[in-house]
Amino acid sequence: MKPDILCIGSVLWDIIGRSSAALRLGADVPGRITRLPGGVAMNIAMTLARFGLRPAILTAIGRDAEGDELLTACARMGLLTDHAYRSDDLPTDRYMAVEGANGLIAAIADAHSLEAAGERILRPLADGTLGSAAAPWPGLIALDGNLTEGLLAQIAASPLFAAADLRVAPASPGKAERLLPLLRHPRSTLYVNLEEANLLTKGHAPTAPEAAEALLAQGAGRVLVTDGGRPCAEGTAGLGVIRDCPPPVTVARVTGAGDTFMAAHVVAEQTGADRTTALARALRTAATYVSGEIGS
């Protein structure tokens, strides 16, 4: 079965502790701890599948019990896993976060297996399975910033990605600068939050629209910049910057919200929405997710 989009990057187990209380350093409070399929590539793929697309994941998953469970979960959600790299000696990756009423308190991403696998996860794009240097994959690719800085730079220059509609999401502000080689990729769209945008431009833009302007000035072709519940912006070279505000909601969760926004924006464009409509739909979908109304 041919996929509608390739999701390249982290597919792992999310271990999330959530409390309804506002948390401070050293807090010990009651709450709920869940383990769910997660990772940037996984979160995007799950949202795409909910909207009827067929995503394939290119990632590293261990040949361990956790990896087998993860693949089973992917299959249940309609994700294509035939092209995932299975490692005999690398464990399945994990992510752990603590969230309170005051948002994300702390998180640790253990994506060492994905980083160690490196370019091996891209083999289907080179060996003719999904594409080759002579006939590169011509469709949508969602790419996450959990890949190593070297591999992201390689992707930015690779003929394997020359024909792709490349949608790029950072894994976290701490890894945002890894995306610099992709900033000027002629077929890339960057989805970042305000902090990540300022790291990429080495600037101090106070709002998402101003950050989008700064990214375009740095040579970006297209960017989307979010800022929590404050105005969001989409900027396209030659067309300028548009803005919209997310609907107000009560925040029930934050992990995965940016990935949901990106996936919803891709789906809106795939159904023919213009810039303004696609931005508005993505913001509504992300707000609904944050409110807890969309199942993980």
Secondary structure by P-SEA (a helix, b strand, c coil): ccccbbbcccbbbbbbbbbccccccbbbbbbbbbbccccaaaaaaaaaaaabbbbbbbccccccaaaaaaaaaaaaaccccccbbbbcccccccccccccccccccccccaaaaaaacccccccccccccccccccccbbbbbcccccaaaaaaaaacccccccbbbbbbcccccccccccccccccbbbbbcaaaaaaaaccccccaaaaaaaaaaaccccbbbbcccccccccccccccccccccccccccccaaaaaaaaaaaaaaaacccaaaaaaaaaaaaaaaaaccccc
